[in-house]
Amino acid sequence: MFENLSERLERSFKILKGEGKITEINVAETLKDVRRALLDADVNYKVAKTFTDTVKKKAMGQNVINALKPKELMVKIVHDELTEMMGGTEAPLNLDGNPAVILMSGLQGAGKTTFAGKLARKLKSAKGKRPLLVGADVYRPAAREQLRVLAASIDVPVYTEEDSKDPVQIALDAIAHAKSNHLDLVIVDTAGRLAVDEEMMDEIERIKKAIRPQETLFVVDSMTGQDAVNTAKTFNDRLDFDGVVLTKLDGDTRGGAALSIRAVVDKPIKYVGTGEKLEDIQEFNPEGMANRILGMGDIVELAKRAQEIYDQKEAERIQEKIKKNKFDFDDFLKQIENIKKMGNIKDLAAMIPGVGKAIKDVDIDNNAFKGIEAIIHSMTPYERQNPEIIKGTRRQRIAKGSGTSLQDVNKLLKQFEDTRKMMKMATSMKNPMKMMRQMKQQGGRRF
């Protein structure tokens, strides 16, 4: 996401390269290009103009201090204004209430039902919530069935009333059901239409008035660009929603909705969907998003994802095995599973500062681990626990069983052994002299 905008902004900043002072002439030329880049990314025209006017006002006449180059100063100003334009800080969900009720709204096809499942999964795993998914779309049986499938895949209960045509009563009954079953979160999935109409708006207004949710979220497909912003304004005028969810913020999206929507409706973006899988959801962080737009990565989001799958006891167990040089292929498989839970591999790599630009043209297959997993699964349990015994004929058998080559097996075994040695070294960090001796023994003089 945002790759084209990132490239355009980088080209714009090159105008300032080598200048000793930001002047009206060079800043005007740069910001003209920045405005063009924002418009090409489908940012609202008024938002783009206000943005560049503000940046110009802040940049004019600022001297380069402490060897700071004009390009770097302009990047900082643009970064700060992008962050401010998207809300400044994170806007967490209000989960007070017993149960807390979240009402989903939006047009058909925006991804409300899928997002309801994603949100239930995330709040269950990250916050320890006990959610109930509610199918209040009385027009499309497929929507209720989709919700049941999603609920089953994340082991969350679902509430529907097959014979009812009253979404207000369904929502009220669902809340009562949650209370009686000690569920502390209710997520109500409502009907959408292909376009905004009076009947739809009246229905969602009645539901909101009846259930008085802690959060009313407007779900919108970010790929619809300016239409997303216009639809958000229409919904907000009627519903006064609490926050926005941007779905499909990946693939071909130009990102204009993310940059415009806060300025137009003055409501925070709370979550974004970044893929089709249930784990492809993240809290919207304006500063992190500004970092990514400017090619700076988003290490905070990367740390958050790691924290969600982090298990203290498991980490301590692994550390003990590493110290004893007993880290095996079963442990390795678990680490691969943890990485896969964090999301799309290329997306994760792009969060590391400096890496996004380097890999923008690299095709990173999200199934990159399949060959490794196939090799490991072709080992016997004893072999996985004792990698050092895997020699000649065993390697040939594993290659044949995994559908890979002997060279692939040899390469994995060597990489695994090198990894074990480096991990063992890392546990010696408290004893730097010992670590240096080990590194030298491994040919580490180059360090």
Sequence and secondary structure as in RCSB ss.txt:
>XXXX:A:sequence
MFENLSERLERSFKILKGEGKITEINVAETLKDVRRALLDADVNYKVAKTFTDTVKKKAMGQNVINALKPKELMV
KIVHDELTEMMGGTEAPLNLDGNPAVILMSGLQGAGKTTFAGKLARKLKSAKGKRPLLVGADVYRPAAREQLRVL
AASIDVPVYTEEDSKDPVQIALDAIAHAKSNHLDLVIVDTAGRLAVDEEMMDEIERIKKAIRPQETLFVVDSMTG
QDAVNTAKTFNDRLDFDGVVLTKLDGDTRGGAALSIRAVVDKPIKYVGTGEKLEDIQEFNPEGMANRILGMGDIV
ELAKRAQEIYDQKEAERIQEKIKKNKFDFDDFLKQIENIKKMGNIKDLAAMIPGVGKAIKDVDIDNNAFKGIEAI
IHSMTPYERQNPEIIKGTRRQRIAKGSGTSLQDVNKLLKQFEDTRKMMKMATSMKNPMKMMRQMKQQGGRRF
>XXXX:A:secstr
  HHHHHHHHHHHGGGTT SB  HHHHHHHHHHHHHHHHHTT  HHHHHHHHHHHHHHHTT B  TT  HHHHHH
HHHHHHHHHHTTSS       STTEEEEEE  TTS HHHHHHHHHHHHHHHH   EEEEE   S HHHHHHHHHH
HHHTT  EE  TT   HHHHHHHHHHHHHHTT  EEEEE    SS  HHHHHHHHHHHHHH  SEEEEEEEGGGT
HHHHHHHHHHHHHH  SEEEEE  STT  SHHHHHHHHHH   EEEEE SSSTT EEE  HHHHHHHHTT   HH
HHHHHHHHT  HHHHHHHHHHHHTT   HHHHHHHHHHHHHT  HHHHHHTSTTHHHHTTT    TTTTHHHHHH
HHTS HHHHH GGG  HHHHHHHHHHHT  HHHHHHHHHHHHHHHHHHHHHTTTTSHHHHHHHHHHTTGGG 
